[in-house]
Amino acid sequence: MAVLSLPEFTPALRDRFGTDGYLPMPSLVPPETLLALVAEVERLEKLAVRRDFTMASMNHSPRHMTTLGGHVITGESELIPRS
């Protein structure tokens, strides 16, 4: 997989970040790496567990989320290097 590519720092980039609060970096992740990441996320997403609960500290308001623990990601990822 290719190494990430950062744009050259310029005053224009600094100003845009100051104005918008973010910078678009379309070439940061090479297309083949992005495709591999998308495929990995889609595959790992199928292992996630749905959690529905209420939060007592927030007036018992409902919470709905899907979680995937770091240990599962580490164990199942095809992109994270293992030592």
PDB file of N, CA, C and O in Angstrom:
ATOM      1  N   MET A   1       0.833  -1.169   0.000  1.00  0.00           N
ATOM      2  CA  MET A   1       0.000   0.000   0.000  1.00  0.00           C
ATOM      3  C   MET A   1       0.887   1.245   0.000  1.00  0.00           C
ATOM      4  O   MET A   1       1.952   1.259   0.617  1.00  0.00           O
ATOM      5  N   ALA A   2       0.439   2.279  -0.692  1.00  0.00           N
ATOM      6  CA  ALA A   2       1.220   3.503  -0.833  1.00  0.00           C
ATOM      7  C   ALA A   2       1.195   4.321   0.454  1.00  0.00           C
ATOM      8  O   ALA A   2       0.300   4.191   1.288  1.00  0.00           O
ATOM      9  N   VAL A   3       2.219   5.173   0.582  1.00  0.00           N
ATOM     10  CA  VAL A   3       2.324   6.069   1.728  1.00  0.00           C
ATOM     11  C   VAL A   3       1.421   7.285   1.494  1.00  0.00           C
ATOM     12  O   VAL A   3       1.232   7.709   0.354  1.00  0.00           O
ATOM     13  N   LEU A   4       0.867   7.838   2.567  1.00  0.00           N
ATOM     14  CA  LEU A   4       0.009   9.008   2.450  1.00  0.00           C
ATOM     15  C   LEU A   4       0.802  10.197   1.923  1.00  0.00           C
ATOM     16  O   LEU A   4       1.987  10.346   2.218  1.00  0.00           O
ATOM     17  N   SER A   5       0.139  11.039   1.144  1.00  0.00           N
ATOM     18  CA  SER A   5       0.773  12.186   0.524  1.00  0.00           C
ATOM     19  C   SER A   5       0.148  13.471   1.044  1.00  0.00           C
ATOM     20  O   SER A   5      -1.034  13.726   0.812  1.00  0.00           O
ATOM     21  N   LEU A   6       0.930  14.280   1.745  1.00  0.00           N
ATOM     22  CA  LEU A   6       0.435  15.544   2.274  1.00  0.00           C
ATOM     23  C   LEU A   6       0.750  16.677   1.304  1.00  0.00           C
ATOM     24  O   LEU A   6       1.799  16.662   0.660  1.00  0.00           O
ATOM     25  N   PRO A   7      -0.147  17.663   1.192  1.00  0.00           N
ATOM     26  CA  PRO A   7       0.139  18.793   0.316  1.00  0.00           C
ATOM     27  C   PRO A   7       1.220  19.683   0.918  1.00  0.00           C
ATOM     28  O   PRO A   7       1.446  19.662   2.128  1.00  0.00           O
ATOM     29  N   GLU A   8       1.873  20.449   0.088  1.00  0.00           N
ATOM     30  CA  GLU A   8       2.882  21.401   0.557  1.00  0.00           C
ATOM     31  C   GLU A   8       2.175  22.510   1.333  1.00  0.00           C
ATOM     32  O   GLU A   8       1.141  23.024   0.907  1.00  0.00           O
ATOM     33  N   PHE A   9       2.752  22.869   2.481  1.00  0.00           N
ATOM     34  CA  PHE A   9       2.166  23.933   3.295  1.00  0.00           C
ATOM     35  C   PHE A   9       2.344  25.267   2.579  1.00  0.00           C
ATOM     36  O   PHE A   9       3.440  25.602   2.128  1.00  0.00           O
ATOM     37  N   THR A  10       1.258  26.021   2.482  1.00  0.00           N
ATOM     38  CA  THR A  10       1.309  27.355   1.879  1.00  0.00           C
ATOM     39  C   THR A  10       0.462  28.297   2.718  1.00  0.00           C
ATOM     40  O   THR A  10      -0.421  27.856   3.453  1.00  0.00           O
ATOM     41  N   PRO A  11       0.729  29.604   2.609  1.00  0.00           N
ATOM     42  CA  PRO A  11      -0.134  30.564   3.313  1.00  0.00           C
ATOM     43  C   PRO A  11      -1.606  30.435   2.897  1.00  0.00           C
ATOM     44  O   PRO A  11      -2.501  30.638   3.717  1.00  0.00           O
ATOM     45  N   ALA A  12      -1.857  30.099   1.625  1.00  0.00           N
ATOM     46  CA  ALA A  12      -3.239  29.932   1.162  1.00  0.00           C
ATOM     47  C   ALA A  12      -3.921  28.772   1.888  1.00  0.00           C
ATOM     48  O   ALA A  12      -5.089  28.877   2.263  1.00  0.00           O
ATOM     49  N   LEU A  13      -3.193  27.662   2.089  1.00  0.00           N
ATOM     50  CA  LEU A  13      -3.769  26.532   2.836  1.00  0.00           C
ATOM     51  C   LEU A  13      -4.058  26.935   4.275  1.00  0.00           C
ATOM     52  O   LEU A  13      -5.113  26.611   4.820  1.00  0.00           O
ATOM     53  N   ARG A  14      -3.116  27.644   4.885  1.00  0.00           N
ATOM     54  CA  ARG A  14      -3.308  28.097   6.262  1.00  0.00           C
ATOM     55  C   ARG A  14      -4.550  28.988   6.359  1.00  0.00           C
ATOM     56  O   ARG A  14      -5.362  28.837   7.272  1.00  0.00           O
ATOM     57  N   ASP A  15      -4.687  29.913   5.413  1.00  0.00           N
ATOM     58  CA  ASP A  15      -5.832  30.820   5.428  1.00  0.00           C
ATOM     59  C   ASP A  15      -7.148  30.071   5.219  1.00  0.00           C
ATOM     60  O   ASP A  15      -8.147  30.357   5.878  1.00  0.00           O
ATOM     61  N   ARG A  16      -7.136  29.119   4.305  1.00  0.00           N
ATOM     62  CA  ARG A  16      -8.366  28.351   4.063  1.00  0.00           C
ATOM     63  C   ARG A  16      -8.755  27.555   5.301  1.00  0.00           C
ATOM     64  O   ARG A  16      -9.931  27.480   5.657  1.00  0.00           O
ATOM     65  N   PHE A  17      -7.751  26.956   5.961  1.00  0.00           N
ATOM     66  CA  PHE A  17      -8.038  26.218   7.190  1.00  0.00           C
ATOM     67  C   PHE A  17      -8.591  27.160   8.253  1.00  0.00           C
ATOM     68  O   PHE A  17      -9.530  26.815   8.969  1.00  0.00           O
ATOM     69  N   GLY A  18      -8.006  28.346   8.351  1.00  0.00           N
ATOM     70  CA  GLY A  18      -8.479  29.323   9.325  1.00  0.00           C
ATOM     71  C   GLY A  18      -9.908  29.756   9.061  1.00  0.00           C
ATOM     72  O   GLY A  18     -10.665  30.005   9.999  1.00  0.00           O
ATOM     73  N   THR A  19     -10.282  29.847   7.804  1.00  0.00           N
ATOM     74  CA  THR A  19     -11.636  30.260   7.425  1.00  0.00           C
ATOM     75  C   THR A  19     -12.642  29.129   7.544  1.00  0.00           C
ATOM     76  O   THR A  19     -13.706  29.298   8.139  1.00  0.00           O
ATOM     77  N   ASP A  20     -12.304  27.964   6.974  1.00  0.00           N
ATOM     78  CA  ASP A  20     -13.256  26.851   6.894  1.00  0.00           C
ATOM     79  C   ASP A  20     -13.164  25.875   8.059  1.00  0.00           C
ATOM     80  O   ASP A  20     -14.132  25.176   8.357  1.00  0.00           O
ATOM     81  N   GLY A  21     -12.008  25.820   8.723  1.00  0.00           N
ATOM     82  CA  GLY A  21     -11.831  24.879   9.824  1.00  0.00           C
ATOM     83  C   GLY A  21     -11.410  23.491   9.371  1.00  0.00           C
ATOM     84  O   GLY A  21     -11.257  22.590  10.195  1.00  0.00           O
ATOM     85  N   TYR A  22     -11.223  23.311   8.077  1.00  0.00           N
ATOM     86  CA  TYR A  22     -10.770  22.032   7.535  1.00  0.00           C
ATOM     87  C   TYR A  22     -10.137  22.287   6.173  1.00  0.00           C
ATOM     88  O   TYR A  22     -10.286  23.367   5.600  1.00  0.00           O
ATOM     89  N   LEU A  23      -9.440  21.298   5.669  1.00  0.00           N
ATOM     90  CA  LEU A  23      -8.855  21.365   4.328  1.00  0.00           C
ATOM     91  C   LEU A  23      -9.218  20.108   3.559  1.00  0.00           C
ATOM     92  O   LEU A  23      -9.023  19.002   4.064  1.00  0.00           O
ATOM     93  N   PRO A  24      -9.741  20.252   2.349  1.00  0.00           N
ATOM     94  CA  PRO A  24      -9.931  19.068   1.518  1.00  0.00           C
ATOM     95  C   PRO A  24      -8.568  18.568   1.055  1.00  0.00           C
ATOM     96  O   PRO A  24      -7.732  19.356   0.613  1.00  0.00           O
ATOM     97  N   MET A  25      -8.351  17.294   1.153  1.00  0.00           N
ATOM     98  CA  MET A  25      -7.083  16.695   0.723  1.00  0.00           C
ATOM     99  C   MET A  25      -7.379  15.467  -0.113  1.00  0.00           C
ATOM    100  O   MET A  25      -7.178  14.340   0.340  1.00  0.00           O
ATOM    101  N   PRO A  26      -7.860  15.677  -1.338  1.00  0.00           N
ATOM    102  CA  PRO A  26      -8.289  14.549  -2.163  1.00  0.00           C
ATOM    103  C   PRO A  26      -7.174  13.572  -2.511  1.00  0.00           C
ATOM    104  O   PRO A  26      -7.455  12.413  -2.814  1.00  0.00           O
ATOM    105  N   SER A  27      -5.928  14.004  -2.476  1.00  0.00           N
ATOM    106  CA  SER A  27      -4.843  13.077  -2.825  1.00  0.00           C
ATOM    107  C   SER A  27      -4.137  12.515  -1.591  1.00  0.00           C
ATOM    108  O   SER A  27      -3.093  11.875  -1.716  1.00  0.00           O
ATOM    109  N   LEU A  28      -4.692  12.747  -0.406  1.00  0.00           N
ATOM    110  CA  LEU A  28      -4.059  12.259   0.825  1.00  0.00           C
ATOM    111  C   LEU A  28      -3.957  10.736   0.827  1.00  0.00           C
ATOM    112  O   LEU A  28      -2.910  10.179   1.160  1.00  0.00           O
ATOM    113  N   VAL A  29      -5.032  10.077   0.461  1.00  0.00           N
ATOM    114  CA  VAL A  29      -5.055   8.616   0.430  1.00  0.00           C
ATOM    115  C   VAL A  29      -5.144   8.182  -1.034  1.00  0.00           C
ATOM    116  O   VAL A  29      -6.104   8.533  -1.721  1.00  0.00           O
ATOM    117  N   PRO A  30      -4.156   7.424  -1.520  1.00  0.00           N
ATOM    118  CA  PRO A  30      -4.199   6.959  -2.907  1.00  0.00           C
ATOM    119  C   PRO A  30      -5.465   6.140  -3.171  1.00  0.00           C
ATOM    120  O   PRO A  30      -5.950   5.450  -2.274  1.00  0.00           O
ATOM    121  N   PRO A  31      -6.006   6.209  -4.397  1.00  0.00           N
ATOM    122  CA  PRO A  31      -7.268   5.526  -4.715  1.00  0.00           C
ATOM    123  C   PRO A  31      -7.286   4.042  -4.358  1.00  0.00           C
ATOM    124  O   PRO A  31      -8.289   3.551  -3.842  1.00  0.00           O
ATOM    125  N   GLU A  32      -6.198   3.320  -4.622  1.00  0.00           N
ATOM    126  CA  GLU A  32      -6.195   1.884  -4.314  1.00  0.00           C
ATOM    127  C   GLU A  32      -6.237   1.633  -2.805  1.00  0.00           C
ATOM    128  O   GLU A  32      -6.821   0.648  -2.354  1.00  0.00           O
ATOM    129  N   THR A  33      -5.615   2.525  -2.028  1.00  0.00           N
ATOM    130  CA  THR A  33      -5.654   2.407  -0.576  1.00  0.00           C
ATOM    131  C   THR A  33      -7.050   2.725  -0.062  1.00  0.00           C
ATOM    132  O   THR A  33      -7.554   2.052   0.837  1.00  0.00           O
ATOM    133  N   LEU A  34      -7.670   3.744  -0.627  1.00  0.00           N
ATOM    134  CA  LEU A  34      -9.022   4.103  -0.228  1.00  0.00           C
ATOM    135  C   LEU A  34      -9.998   2.968  -0.523  1.00  0.00           C
ATOM    136  O   LEU A  34     -10.877   2.685   0.291  1.00  0.00           O
ATOM    137  N   LEU A  35      -9.859   2.324  -1.657  1.00  0.00           N
ATOM    138  CA  LEU A  35     -10.722   1.177  -1.990  1.00  0.00           C
ATOM    139  C   LEU A  35     -10.535   0.049  -0.978  1.00  0.00           C
ATOM    140  O   LEU A  35     -11.508  -0.574  -0.553  1.00  0.00           O
ATOM    141  N   ALA A  36      -9.286  -0.213  -0.593  1.00  0.00           N
ATOM    142  CA  ALA A  36      -9.012  -1.261   0.399  1.00  0.00           C
ATOM    143  C   ALA A  36      -9.619  -0.900   1.751  1.00  0.00           C
ATOM    144  O   ALA A  36     -10.159  -1.768   2.437  1.00  0.00           O
ATOM    145  N   LEU A  37      -9.535   0.379   2.142  1.00  0.00           N
ATOM    146  CA  LEU A  37     -10.118   0.820   3.411  1.00  0.00           C
ATOM    147  C   LEU A  37     -11.641   0.694   3.397  1.00  0.00           C
ATOM    148  O   LEU A  37     -12.236   0.235   4.372  1.00  0.00           O
ATOM    149  N   VAL A  38     -12.266   1.096   2.305  1.00  0.00           N
ATOM    150  CA  VAL A  38     -13.727   0.989   2.195  1.00  0.00           C
ATOM    151  C   VAL A  38     -14.154  -0.482   2.301  1.00  0.00           C
ATOM    152  O   VAL A  38     -15.108  -0.804   3.008  1.00  0.00           O
ATOM    153  N   ALA A  39     -13.451  -1.359   1.604  1.00  0.00           N
ATOM    154  CA  ALA A  39     -13.776  -2.790   1.657  1.00  0.00           C
ATOM    155  C   ALA A  39     -13.608  -3.330   3.074  1.00  0.00           C
ATOM    156  O   ALA A  39     -14.426  -4.122   3.544  1.00  0.00           O
ATOM    157  N   GLU A  40     -12.548  -2.900   3.751  1.00  0.00           N
ATOM    158  CA  GLU A  40     -12.298  -3.345   5.131  1.00  0.00           C
ATOM    159  C   GLU A  40     -13.416  -2.881   6.054  1.00  0.00           C
ATOM    160  O   GLU A  40     -13.916  -3.663   6.863  1.00  0.00           O
ATOM    161  N   VAL A  41     -13.807  -1.630   5.942  1.00  0.00           N
ATOM    162  CA  VAL A  41     -14.878  -1.097   6.791  1.00  0.00           C
ATOM    163  C   VAL A  41     -16.181  -1.846   6.534  1.00  0.00           C
ATOM    164  O   VAL A  41     -16.877  -2.219   7.479  1.00  0.00           O
ATOM    165  N   GLU A  42     -16.510  -2.065   5.294  1.00  0.00           N
ATOM    166  CA  GLU A  42     -17.749  -2.780   4.972  1.00  0.00           C
ATOM    167  C   GLU A  42     -17.737  -4.198   5.525  1.00  0.00           C
ATOM    168  O   GLU A  42     -18.761  -4.690   6.000  1.00  0.00           O
ATOM    169  N   ARG A  43     -16.587  -4.854   5.465  1.00  0.00           N
ATOM    170  CA  ARG A  43     -16.475  -6.218   5.989  1.00  0.00           C
ATOM    171  C   ARG A  43     -16.565  -6.220   7.515  1.00  0.00           C
ATOM    172  O   ARG A  43     -17.288  -7.035   8.089  1.00  0.00           O
ATOM    173  N   LEU A  44     -15.839  -5.317   8.176  1.00  0.00           N
ATOM    174  CA  LEU A  44     -15.838  -5.268   9.642  1.00  0.00           C
ATOM    175  C   LEU A  44     -17.183  -4.809  10.190  1.00  0.00           C
ATOM    176  O   LEU A  44     -17.591  -5.228  11.274  1.00  0.00           O
ATOM    177  N   GLU A  45     -17.869  -3.953   9.446  1.00  0.00           N
ATOM    178  CA  GLU A  45     -19.168  -3.460   9.892  1.00  0.00           C
ATOM    179  C   GLU A  45     -20.156  -4.600  10.132  1.00  0.00           C
ATOM    180  O   GLU A  45     -21.044  -4.483  10.977  1.00  0.00           O
ATOM    181  N   LYS A  46     -20.010  -5.677   9.410  1.00  0.00           N
ATOM    182  CA  LYS A  46     -20.892  -6.835   9.576  1.00  0.00           C
ATOM    183  C   LYS A  46     -20.673  -7.544  10.915  1.00  0.00           C
ATOM    184  O   LYS A  46     -21.519  -8.329  11.343  1.00  0.00           O
ATOM    185  N   LEU A  47     -19.557  -7.276  11.571  1.00  0.00           N
ATOM    186  CA  LEU A  47     -19.250  -7.890  12.865  1.00  0.00           C
ATOM    187  C   LEU A  47     -19.706  -7.025  14.043  1.00  0.00           C
ATOM    188  O   LEU A  47     -19.628  -7.448  15.196  1.00  0.00           O
ATOM    189  N   ALA A  48     -20.177  -5.824  13.748  1.00  0.00           N
ATOM    190  CA  ALA A  48     -20.568  -4.886  14.807  1.00  0.00           C
ATOM    191  C   ALA A  48     -21.799  -5.385  15.553  1.00  0.00           C
ATOM    192  O   ALA A  48     -22.595  -6.161  15.023  1.00  0.00           O
ATOM    193  N   VAL A  49     -21.940  -4.927  16.789  1.00  0.00           N
ATOM    194  CA  VAL A  49     -23.049  -5.333  17.662  1.00  0.00           C
ATOM    195  C   VAL A  49     -23.933  -4.126  17.932  1.00  0.00           C
ATOM    196  O   VAL A  49     -23.445  -3.054  18.289  1.00  0.00           O
ATOM    197  N   ARG A  50     -25.233  -4.307  17.761  1.00  0.00           N
ATOM    198  CA  ARG A  50     -26.198  -3.241  18.016  1.00  0.00           C
ATOM    199  C   ARG A  50     -26.403  -3.097  19.517  1.00  0.00           C
ATOM    200  O   ARG A  50     -26.568  -4.093  20.222  1.00  0.00           O
ATOM    201  N   ARG A  51     -26.394  -1.865  20.006  1.00  0.00           N
ATOM    202  CA  ARG A  51     -26.621  -1.570  21.424  1.00  0.00           C
ATOM    203  C   ARG A  51     -27.741  -0.534  21.529  1.00  0.00           C
ATOM    204  O   ARG A  51     -27.593   0.586  21.042  1.00  0.00           O
ATOM    205  N   ASP A  52     -28.839  -0.891  22.149  1.00  0.00           N
ATOM    206  CA  ASP A  52     -29.945   0.020  22.398  1.00  0.00           C
ATOM    207  C   ASP A  52     -30.133   0.108  23.910  1.00  0.00           C
ATOM    208  O   ASP A  52     -30.274  -0.916  24.578  1.00  0.00           O
ATOM    209  N   PHE A  53     -30.136   1.316  24.446  1.00  0.00           N
ATOM    210  CA  PHE A  53     -30.263   1.487  25.889  1.00  0.00           C
ATOM    211  C   PHE A  53     -30.757   2.900  26.184  1.00  0.00           C
ATOM    212  O   PHE A  53     -30.830   3.746  25.293  1.00  0.00           O
ATOM    213  N   THR A  54     -31.097   3.140  27.453  1.00  0.00           N
ATOM    214  CA  THR A  54     -31.446   4.487  27.884  1.00  0.00           C
ATOM    215  C   THR A  54     -30.368   4.975  28.838  1.00  0.00           C
ATOM    216  O   THR A  54     -29.753   4.191  29.560  1.00  0.00           O
ATOM    217  N   MET A  55     -30.151   6.279  28.827  1.00  0.00           N
ATOM    218  CA  MET A  55     -29.145   6.881  29.701  1.00  0.00           C
ATOM    219  C   MET A  55     -29.824   7.539  30.882  1.00  0.00           C
ATOM    220  O   MET A  55     -30.491   8.564  30.740  1.00  0.00           O
ATOM    221  N   ALA A  56     -29.650   6.940  32.049  1.00  0.00           N
ATOM    222  CA  ALA A  56     -30.281   7.466  33.262  1.00  0.00           C
ATOM    223  C   ALA A  56     -29.848   8.907  33.522  1.00  0.00           C
ATOM    224  O   ALA A  56     -30.662   9.737  33.926  1.00  0.00           O
ATOM    225  N   SER A  57     -28.569   9.206  33.292  1.00  0.00           N
ATOM    226  CA  SER A  57     -28.051  10.548  33.579  1.00  0.00           C
ATOM    227  C   SER A  57     -28.584  11.601  32.604  1.00  0.00           C
ATOM    228  O   SER A  57     -28.397  12.798  32.826  1.00  0.00           O
ATOM    229  N   MET A  58     -29.235  11.174  31.548  1.00  0.00           N
ATOM    230  CA  MET A  58     -29.789  12.100  30.552  1.00  0.00           C
ATOM    231  C   MET A  58     -31.314  11.945  30.484  1.00  0.00           C
ATOM    232  O   MET A  58     -31.903  11.932  29.403  1.00  0.00           O
ATOM    233  N   ASN A  59     -31.947  11.827  31.681  1.00  0.00           N
ATOM    234  CA  ASN A  59     -33.403  11.722  31.774  1.00  0.00           C
ATOM    235  C   ASN A  59     -33.937  10.497  31.031  1.00  0.00           C
ATOM    236  O   ASN A  59     -35.011  10.537  30.432  1.00  0.00           O
ATOM    237  N   HIS A  60     -33.175   9.423  31.081  1.00  0.00           N
ATOM    238  CA  HIS A  60     -33.547   8.148  30.467  1.00  0.00           C
ATOM    239  C   HIS A  60     -33.822   8.276  28.967  1.00  0.00           C
ATOM    240  O   HIS A  60     -34.711   7.619  28.426  1.00  0.00           O
ATOM    241  N   SER A  61     -33.048   9.128  28.315  1.00  0.00           N
ATOM    242  CA  SER A  61     -33.221   9.287  26.864  1.00  0.00           C
ATOM    243  C   SER A  61     -32.631   8.072  26.150  1.00  0.00           C
ATOM    244  O   SER A  61     -31.612   7.526  26.573  1.00  0.00           O
ATOM    245  N   PRO A  62     -33.280   7.656  25.068  1.00  0.00           N
ATOM    246  CA  PRO A  62     -32.818   6.460  24.355  1.00  0.00           C
ATOM    247  C   PRO A  62     -31.528   6.704  23.583  1.00  0.00           C
ATOM    248  O   PRO A  62     -31.278   7.802  23.086  1.00  0.00           O
ATOM    249  N   ARG A  63     -30.728   5.673  23.497  1.00  0.00           N
ATOM    250  CA  ARG A  63     -29.490   5.697  22.711  1.00  0.00           C
ATOM    251  C   ARG A  63     -29.497   4.459  21.824  1.00  0.00           C
ATOM    252  O   ARG A  63     -29.826   3.361  22.274  1.00  0.00           O
ATOM    253  N   HIS A  64     -29.137   4.646  20.577  1.00  0.00           N
ATOM    254  CA  HIS A  64     -29.074   3.548  19.614  1.00  0.00           C
ATOM    255  C   HIS A  64     -27.730   3.637  18.920  1.00  0.00           C
ATOM    256  O   HIS A  64     -27.433   4.639  18.270  1.00  0.00           O
ATOM    257  N   MET A  65     -26.929   2.621  19.047  1.00  0.00           N
ATOM    258  CA  MET A  65     -25.613   2.644  18.432  1.00  0.00           C
ATOM    259  C   MET A  65     -25.159   1.251  18.055  1.00  0.00           C
ATOM    260  O   MET A  65     -25.681   0.248  18.541  1.00  0.00           O
ATOM    261  N   THR A  66     -24.185   1.217  17.189  1.00  0.00           N
ATOM    262  CA  THR A  66     -23.568  -0.037  16.784  1.00  0.00           C
ATOM    263  C   THR A  66     -22.101   0.058  17.153  1.00  0.00           C
ATOM    264  O   THR A  66     -21.438   1.043  16.828  1.00  0.00           O
ATOM    265  N   THR A  67     -21.593  -0.957  17.827  1.00  0.00           N
ATOM    266  CA  THR A  67     -20.216  -0.901  18.302  1.00  0.00           C
ATOM    267  C   THR A  67     -19.392  -2.072  17.776  1.00  0.00           C
ATOM    268  O   THR A  67     -19.907  -3.144  17.455  1.00  0.00           O
ATOM    269  N   LEU A  68     -18.112  -1.818  17.705  1.00  0.00           N
ATOM    270  CA  LEU A  68     -17.155  -2.851  17.316  1.00  0.00           C
ATOM    271  C   LEU A  68     -15.892  -2.585  18.119  1.00  0.00           C
ATOM    272  O   LEU A  68     -15.200  -1.593  17.889  1.00  0.00           O
ATOM    273  N   GLY A  69     -15.595  -3.463  19.054  1.00  0.00           N
ATOM    274  CA  GLY A  69     -14.458  -3.250  19.945  1.00  0.00           C
ATOM    275  C   GLY A  69     -13.119  -3.296  19.225  1.00  0.00           C
ATOM    276  O   GLY A  69     -12.955  -3.971  18.209  1.00  0.00           O
ATOM    277  N   GLY A  70     -12.175  -2.563  19.778  1.00  0.00           N
ATOM    278  CA  GLY A  70     -10.831  -2.531  19.219  1.00  0.00           C
ATOM    279  C   GLY A  70     -10.209  -3.910  19.119  1.00  0.00           C
ATOM    280  O   GLY A  70      -9.477  -4.191  18.170  1.00  0.00           O
ATOM    281  N   HIS A  71     -10.490  -4.780  20.089  1.00  0.00           N
ATOM    282  CA  HIS A  71      -9.930  -6.134  20.051  1.00  0.00           C
ATOM    283  C   HIS A  71     -10.468  -6.916  18.849  1.00  0.00           C
ATOM    284  O   HIS A  71      -9.758  -7.742  18.276  1.00  0.00           O
ATOM    285  N   VAL A  72     -11.719  -6.656  18.471  1.00  0.00           N
ATOM    286  CA  VAL A  72     -12.295  -7.325  17.296  1.00  0.00           C
ATOM    287  C   VAL A  72     -11.657  -6.772  16.030  1.00  0.00           C
ATOM    288  O   VAL A  72     -11.290  -7.526  15.129  1.00  0.00           O
ATOM    289  N   ILE A  73     -11.528  -5.461  15.971  1.00  0.00           N
ATOM    290  CA  ILE A  73     -10.903  -4.834  14.799  1.00  0.00           C
ATOM    291  C   ILE A  73      -9.483  -5.353  14.622  1.00  0.00           C
ATOM    292  O   ILE A  73      -9.092  -5.736  13.519  1.00  0.00           O
ATOM    293  N   THR A  74      -8.717  -5.365  15.695  1.00  0.00           N
ATOM    294  CA  THR A  74      -7.336  -5.841  15.627  1.00  0.00           C
ATOM    295  C   THR A  74      -7.264  -7.298  15.194  1.00  0.00           C
ATOM    296  O   THR A  74      -6.412  -7.671  14.387  1.00  0.00           O
ATOM    297  N   GLY A  75      -8.154  -8.114  15.728  1.00  0.00           N
ATOM    298  CA  GLY A  75      -8.137  -9.538  15.406  1.00  0.00           C
ATOM    299  C   GLY A  75      -8.634  -9.865  14.014  1.00  0.00           C
ATOM    300  O   GLY A  75      -8.193 -10.845  13.414  1.00  0.00           O
ATOM    301  N   GLU A  76      -9.544  -9.062  13.493  1.00  0.00           N
ATOM    302  CA  GLU A  76     -10.185  -9.370  12.218  1.00  0.00           C
ATOM    303  C   GLU A  76      -9.670  -8.548  11.039  1.00  0.00           C
ATOM    304  O   GLU A  76      -9.933  -8.890   9.886  1.00  0.00           O
ATOM    305  N   SER A  77      -8.944  -7.472  11.314  1.00  0.00           N
ATOM    306  CA  SER A  77      -8.491  -6.600  10.230  1.00  0.00           C
ATOM    307  C   SER A  77      -7.499  -7.294   9.318  1.00  0.00           C
ATOM    308  O   SER A  77      -6.629  -8.043   9.763  1.00  0.00           O
ATOM    309  N   GLU A  78      -7.653  -7.025   8.030  1.00  0.00           N
ATOM    310  CA  GLU A  78      -6.687  -7.520   7.064  1.00  0.00           C
ATOM    311  C   GLU A  78      -5.651  -6.452   6.721  1.00  0.00           C
ATOM    312  O   GLU A  78      -4.687  -6.723   6.006  1.00  0.00           O
ATOM    313  N   LEU A  79      -5.854  -5.233   7.234  1.00  0.00           N
ATOM    314  CA  LEU A  79      -4.951  -4.133   6.922  1.00  0.00           C
ATOM    315  C   LEU A  79      -4.033  -3.737   8.072  1.00  0.00           C
ATOM    316  O   LEU A  79      -2.963  -3.173   7.842  1.00  0.00           O
ATOM    317  N   ILE A  80      -4.440  -4.026   9.309  1.00  0.00           N
ATOM    318  CA  ILE A  80      -3.609  -3.673  10.464  1.00  0.00           C
ATOM    319  C   ILE A  80      -2.510  -4.710  10.611  1.00  0.00           C
ATOM    320  O   ILE A  80      -2.794  -5.900  10.748  1.00  0.00           O
ATOM    321  N   PRO A  81      -1.257  -4.270  10.585  1.00  0.00           N
ATOM    322  CA  PRO A  81      -0.145  -5.231  10.725  1.00  0.00           C
ATOM    323  C   PRO A  81      -0.168  -5.893  12.110  1.00  0.00           C
ATOM    324  O   PRO A  81      -0.480  -5.250  13.112  1.00  0.00           O
ATOM    325  N   ARG A  82       0.161  -7.158  12.144  1.00  0.00           N
ATOM    326  CA  ARG A  82       0.275  -7.890  13.405  1.00  0.00           C
ATOM    327  C   ARG A  82       1.752  -8.060  13.731  1.00  0.00           C
ATOM    328  O   ARG A  82       2.581  -8.268  12.844  1.00  0.00           O
ATOM    329  N   SER A  83       2.065  -7.967  15.024  1.00  0.00           N
ATOM    330  CA  SER A  83       3.477  -8.101  15.399  1.00  0.00           C
ATOM    331  C   SER A  83       3.896  -9.539  15.540  1.00  0.00           C
ATOM    332  O   SER A  83       5.054  -9.816  15.852  1.00  0.00           O
TER     333      SER A  83
END
